[in-house]
């Protein structure tokens, strides 16, 4: 039966509906006359006027086609066909009454009033019955899935009516937070409280919950979603009509927020003429070119007009992405993508000599504090021994300037990542005391929007409805935008005379809890706490991670000298002797080669000033 129905063409289905409308005419005429007289014998009067009946059937076919009744789909007949069915019944009744007045043995005029009512009911009833039969056949072949509608408001009622005769799903009831609706029937379906949903899902074999609350905020919808997922049901949200027509953004998408909006200072637009005179026509190599800082350095270098840009990166995907992007930005600069690790001194020396590198910006590093803390050997090999290998290769290859990208976490570090950056600084300070390239370093704090930054983390958490996680309510950090950091770093490279410890002006430290609140409010939501229990997103405290500091610093000592740029200063800091640097490098290399974490940490405790060790760098 199902195969027969599905094989019918659209035109064949329409002619079947026309036939139903035509057949309803004599049936309605016989029933109308019977109800008027109440006797079976009176039906002879109808047969005596059989010409009227045939004429009315012909007229019925023409009116049905004229009004378009056969073109109305069965599952949408209630909303579209009732008025047309009424018009059909009235028009056929009028035509029948007019024809009846022309014959000798006319039927009583009241017969046609009953006829119109019965024909109206017959047209609608035939379609309801046909739809019921077809749905029954289809449900046996493809059982309908039970769904619950979350929200018994206007949208929920409209959705229930639309799904009531759907071929694949059947609504079994509503869930609503309003206590006044509980145990009440809405649109013929029961309304349950949210607490009853587990029982309803089990008893009704519910496979899907439809959220019919488009006016609800995205965060609250997401919170409901997370509560429903453990029940093993599929959860889908119904957007509002404004969202469907594009007049309002979909709730799952957050409005873009500029990272600079969260800084407690204005971004400084630097004059790049100093850097341009240094980098124009030069061959520049950037390590970690696919990372956050490295890629931004590459972008800004293109505008300074170097002859050649060597992009050195250990990640194939990151290197491919930045190479593809830069080739679309400029055709004047020769781009040289190199896949490799800074630990490979032979490769580094080969690349520098072959390409004639003049300026090297060393941004490659493992910088995620928790990851390096749990993988100290890998972090120390890449960050410390990699810096030493790269610096030696640069000295032997005739590089003129070598700039280390450092971090505020190198100042009195409490974690392996910060200690590795401090050892890298000590290596560069030592290299600067001997003939060769102008070795210097640039130290700054967190960069908004970089990989591992709290900005993308908080954005993802807000998009998922929270909570926003914070390690401690008093944690502060220095921040600057990634483009400003890159500009100042390039200017610092031009200012160096060798042995410089440049420190960028980061402004005042930012309280992370304030940053979290700003981001929640910037996304259009409110913070949920004890004072505001009805807020959208909660901020939860998870506790400081291993090696994490409450507050970061930018200077080891107290000395600081100005430069010609107001946002760049030079720090006066002590350094180790050549013998001391050689000693910690020897001990660290032995620990790394032996995969001895305890020995590696002992090297950090001995040579790095901070809470990781006794505080002295010059212990024998």
N, C-alpha and C positions, 0 to 999 in steps of 0.2 A: 504493500500500500504506500509506504514511504517512497519507494523508488518510483512508483507511478506518479505521485504528486510532484516529486522533484524533477521529473522528466518533462512536465508541462511547460510550455512557453508562456511568456507574460500575456500574449494575446489570447491564448487558450484559457488561461485563468480568468481573464476579463469576460470572455463569452460565457463561462460557467456562472459568473455572478449575474450577468444579464439574464441568463436562463432562470436563475433563482428569483429575480425580480419579476419576470414575466409569469412564472408559475404561481407566484404569490397572489396574482390578481384574481383568478377564478376561485381559489381557496378563500380569499378574503371576501369575495362577493357572496359565496355560498354561506359562509359563517355570518356575515352581516345580515342576510335575509333571515337566517335561522334565529338569530338573537332578537330580530324585530318581531317575528311571528311566533316563535317558540314551537313550530311544527315542522316535521320533516316534509310533509306534503307540500308545504309552501315553496319548497325548492323547485317545484315544477315551473314556477314563474320565471326563475332564473334561466332554466333550460329553454323556455319559450323565447327568451330574449338572448339566445346564444350569439347572435350577431353582435350585440352590444359587448358581450364578454370578449369575443375575439378582437373586436376593434379596440377595446381597452387594453388587451394584451399587447397589441401592436403599438399602441400609444405608449404603454409602459416601457417597452423596449427603447423607443425613441427618446422618451423623457430621461430614462436611466442613462443612456449614452450622452444626452445633452448635458445633464447635470454632472456627469463624470463619476457617478457612484461606483462603477466597476474599477476605476483607477485608484480608489482609496484602499490602501493596504489594510489587511484585517487587524493587525496589531495597533493601528492608529485610528480605528473607526470611531471610537467614542468621541474623540476630540474633533475630528474632521467631518464625520458622516452623519451625525444625528440631525443637524439642521438640513442637510441635503435630503435625508430620508423623509423628514417632515414635508419638505417642499415637493418631493416626489409623490408622496401620498396625497397631498392636497391637489396637485395638478392632475393626477390620474382620476381622482374623485370628481373634480369639476368637469373633466372631459366626459366621464361616464354619465354624470347627471345630465349633461347637455345632450348627449346622444339618447339617453333614456326618454327625454321629453319629446323626441321625434317619433316614437313608436306608439302603436295603438295600445298594446298591453304593457303599459309602463309600470316599472317598479315604484314603490313609494319613495319619495325623496329622502325620507329618514334612513333608508337603507344605505345611502351613499355616505351619510355621516358615520355610521358604524363601519362601513367599508374603509373609509379613510383611516380611522383609528386602527383597525385590524391590519390593514396593509402596512401602516407605519411600524407597528409592533412586529409584523412578519419579516419586513426587510431587515430590521435590526436583529431580531431573533435568529434569522437564518445565518447571519454572519457570525453572531456569537457562538451558535452551535457549531458552525463549520470551523471556527477558530479553535474551539474546545476539542473537537475531534482531531484536528491536525496537531495541536499541542500534545494531546494524549499519545498519538502515534510517535511524535518526535521524542517525547520524554521516555518512552520505552526504549527507543534506540539510543538516545543521548540523555541520561538522567539530568535534571536541572539541579544546579548547585544552590544550596540555601545561603542567603546572605542576610546580614543584619545591618540596618541603617543607623549610624550613630548621629542622632540629631533629629528630633521630631518636629522641627519647625517647617516653614514654608518650603524650603529647599528639599528637606527630607520627604515631605508629602509628595512633592512633584516627582522626586526620584522614585518613590514607591509606586506611584501611578504609572510611571514610564516602564518600570520593571515588572509590573504585575503580570503582564502577558508576554514577557520575554521568553524566547525559546530555550535559553540556556541557564538563566538564573531565576530564582523566585524569592522575593523578600518575605521573611518570616516574622519580622517585628522591628521595633525601634529600641534604641538605647538613648536615654536622655538624662542630663544632670538635674533637670527640674523636678523636684519631688511632687509637684502638683499633677504631673503627667503620669506618674507611676501607677500601674495597674489600670490605666485608662486605654481605650482603643482609639487610635487615630488612623483615619483612612482605612478602617477595617482591620488594622494590625495592632497587636498589643505593644505597650511601651513598658520597658523594664529599666530598673536602675543599673548603673554601671557595675555595681557589686554583684549583680546577678549574671553578668555576661559569661563567666566560666561555666555556670550551669546551663545557660542557654546554648552555648557552643556545643556542649556535650550532648544535650538532649535533642537539639534540632540538627545536629551534624553540620553546623555552620562552617563554611570554608572561607568566607570573606566578610570583612567588615568595611562598610563604605562610610567615610566621614563626610556628612552632608552639612558642614558648618563653614561655608566660605568666608564668613565675616570674622571667624576666629583667627587670632594671630598665628603666624607660622610656627612660633615657638610652642604655643599651647597645642597645636595640632601635632607637632612632633612629639610632645610629651605624651599625648594620648596614644600615639603610634607605638612608642616604646613600651607603654603599659600593655598593649594588645599583642605585641609580637610573641611574648612567652606563651600565649594561648595556642600558638600554632596556626593562626589564621592569617590570610593575606589581607593587608590593610591598604586601602586606596582612598585618596582624598579627592573630593569633587571641587574643582575651582569655581569661583564665582563667574557670572556672565561677563563682568568687567575684565576679569583676567583672561577669559576665553577670547574676547574681542580685542585684546591688546591695550585696553585703556588703563590697566593696572598690572604691575609686574606679578608674575607667579610667585606664590609665597615661598617656594623652595629656594628662590634666588635672593641673595642679599645685595643691597645697593653697594656699589664699589666705594671704598673709603680710601682716601689718600693717606699714606702713612704719616706725612708731615702734619696732618691734622691733630695728631696725638702728641706732638712735641711741645714742650713748654718754652719754646723759643722759636724765633723765625729762622727759616733756612737762609743761608748766606749765599748769594750769587757771586761767585769769584770770577775775577778777571783772569782768563787763561792765557794771556799773552806771554807771561813768564814761562809757563810750561810749553807753549807752542814753539818758542825759540829753542828749547832744549830737544824736543821730540821731532820737529819737522825734519824730514829727510833721513831720520835715523832708523836703524834696525832694532826693534824692540821685541823682547821676549817676555811673555806673561805666563808664569806657572799657575796651575789651578785655573786655567782660562775658562773652564766651563762652570765654575762655581759662582756664587752670588757676587762676591767682590771682583773676582777675576773677569767675569763676563762684562761687568759694568766698566771696568778699566779698559777692556778691549773696545767697547762701544765708544767711549769718550776719546780713546786714542785715535780712532779713525778721523775725528774732527781736527786733530792736531797735525795731520799730514805726515805720518811716518812713511819711510820708504817701504819697509817690510814689517809685518807683524807675525811673530812666531807664537802660536797658541799651543802651549804645552799642557797636556791634561791626561790623567790616568783613567778617566771614565770615557768609554767609547761613545756612549749616548750623549753625554754632556758635550764632548768635543764635536760630535756631528751637529748638534743643535746650534752651538755658537758659531761654527764655521758656516752653516747654512744661513743663519741670520745675518752675519756680517757680509757675506757675499751679496746679499740683497740690498745692503746699505751703501756699499762703496765699491767701485771698480778701479780706483786709483791706487789703492794700497795692495801690495802683494801679501796674500794671506798664506801662511804655512802652518797647517795643522799637524801636530806631532803627538802621537799616542805613546805615553811612557810614564815612568815614575821618577821623581826627583832623587830617589835612593840609588838609581842606576847612574853612577858618576860617569861611566864610559859613554853612555848614550847622551847625557847632558853635555859632556865636553865635545862630542862629535857634532851635535846639533849647533852649539854655539860657534864652533870653528867654521863649519860648513856654511852657515847663514850669515856669519859676520856680525853676531849680536853685539850691540854697543850698550844698550840699557836693559837691565833685567829687573822685572818686578816680581818678587817672590810671594805669591798669594796662596800657594798650595799648602794645605794643612788639614789635619783632622781636628775639628774644632767643637764637636758636640761633647760637652762635659760628661754626661752620664755614660756615653759609649766609650770614650777614651778611658774613663775611670774603670770600666769593667774589661777593657782591652788595652792595658797600659803598654805592653810590649809593642803592639802594632802602632800605637800613638807615638811612642818615643822614637821608634825606627823612622817613621815618616816625618815627624815634626823636627826632631833634633838631628839625627844622622842624615836625613834628607837635606836639611839646611846646610850642614857641613859639606856634604858631597857637592851640592850645587854651588856653594861659595868657592870651593877649591877648583871646580871646573871653570867657573867664571874668571878666577884669577889666572888660570893657565891659558884661557882662550882669548885674552885681551879685552874682556868686557870693561867698559869705562865706568858704569854706575850700577850698583847693586842695592836695591831697596827691599828690605824685609817688611812685610805687612804683619804687624804684631797686634797685641790685644791687651786691654786693661786687665784681663785675667792673669797676665804675667806679673802683675804687681802683688807681692806677698801672696802667692797662690796657695790655695787650700785643696787643689785638685791636680791630677796628673796633667790634664790638658794645659792648665795655666803654667805649671812647672816646666812643661816641654817648651812652651813659648818663651819662658824666661831663659832657659838654657840656649835657645836659638838666638835670643838677644845677646847673650854673653859671647856666643861664637862670633856674631857680626861685629860686636865691639872689639873683640880681639883681632879679627881680620883687618879692621880699619887702622890698626896701629902699624901695619906693615905696608910696603909698596904694593901697588896694584890698583884695583878698582876703588872708586869712592863708595865705601860700604856705609850704609845708614839704615835706619829703621823708622817706621811710623807707627805710633801706638794710638789706638782709639778704642772706644767702647762698642756696644751692640749697634748693629745696623738694622733699621726697620725694614722688614720685608725680605731679609735674607733667609737662606735655608737654615732652619733651626730657630728662627726668631719667634717670639711669642705672638706676633701679629697673625701669621697664617694659622698657628695653633688655635688662638682664640677665635678666629673667623670660622674655622671648621667646627669648633665646639658650639658657637652661637648658631650656626646653620643647622646643627643637629639638635637644637633645643636645650643645650647645656647639659650638665653644669660646666661653667668655666673653672678650670682647676688652677690653683695658685699655691705655690710651695709655702709661703709665709706672708701674713698680712703686712709685714714691715719691710719686705724686700724692695730694694731700689736698684735701678740700673741706669747707666748712661746710654743715651740713644742719639743717633743722627740718621738722616736719610741716606740711602745707598748712593745716590748720585752726588750728594754733597761730600760724602766720605771719599769717593773716587776722585772728585775734582781736587780736593785738598791733598790727597795722596800724590797726585801727579804734580801739583805745585811744589810739594815737599821734595819730590825727586829732583826738581830743577834747582832748589835752594841748597842742596847738600854740598858740603865741602869735605865730607868724609868724617866718619865717626859720630854723626849726629843721631841723637835720640829725639825725634820729632814727636810732639804730643798735640793732637788736635783738640780744639776747644769743643767740648761736648755739651756745654751749658750746665744746667743743674740736673742732678740725678732725678729720675722719674720713679715715683712709687708705682709698682706694678699693679697694685690693687686699684689705683686711680686709672691706670691705663685700661684695665679690664672693664671698669665701670663706663669709661668713655666709649669703648668699643661697643658695649651692649646698648648704650643709649644712642650711639651713632647709627646703629642698625635698626633703630626704631622700637626698641624694647625697653623694659624696665628691669631693675635688679630685684630679685626676690630674696628677702632676708627676714629677720624677726620683726622688724618694724613694718615691712611691706610683704606680708605673706601672700598677697595676690599678684606679686610681680611675675615677670615672665621667666627670667633666667637667674639661677642661683650661682653664687661664687663659693666654691668649696676649697678648704685649705688641706693640702695633702702632706705637708711637711717637707723640710729641706732635703734635697737629694744628696747622696754622698759627694763630699767635696764642694758643695755649693756654699757660697758666701752670702751673707745678708746684704752687704754693700761692697761695691767694687771701687777701686782707686785707679788713678792714672799716673801717679808719681811715686817713685820709691824714695827719693830724697825730697828736700825742700827747695832745691834750686830750680829756677825756671827763667829762661831768657826769651825775650821777644824776638820776632823776626820781622821782615818787611810785610808779612801778611798778618792781619789781626787775629786770624783764627788758627794760626800755627805758632807753636812755641818750641824752644829747645830745652830739654831737661838736662840738668847736671847730675850725673849718676856715676858712681864708682863702677869699676869693672875688674875682672880677674886678670891675672897675669897669663902670659902665654903658656907657662908650665902648668898652671892650675887648670886652664882650659884643656890642655892636652891630657891631664890626669883624669878629669871627669869624663872626657870623651872615651878614653881607653877603658875605664871602668864601665861606662854605660854600654859601649860596644860589646864588651864581654858578657854583660848581663842580657843584652838583647840577643846575641848569638846563642847564648845558652838557654834562652827563654826563661830566665830566672827573674820572676816578678819581684821577689823579696830583695834581691840585689839591686834591681833597677830602682825600687823605691828608696833604698839606702843611699843611692847616688843623689837622688833628688833631695833627700833629707839633709845630706851633707853640704850640698853646693847651692841650694836655692833658699834664699831668705824668705821666711814666711812661716805659717803655722804647720807646714809639712815637716819642718825640721827644727833644730834647736835655735835657729835664728842667725847663725853665723855662717858666712860663705867661705871663710878662710881657715877652717879647721884642718889640721895636718893629717 
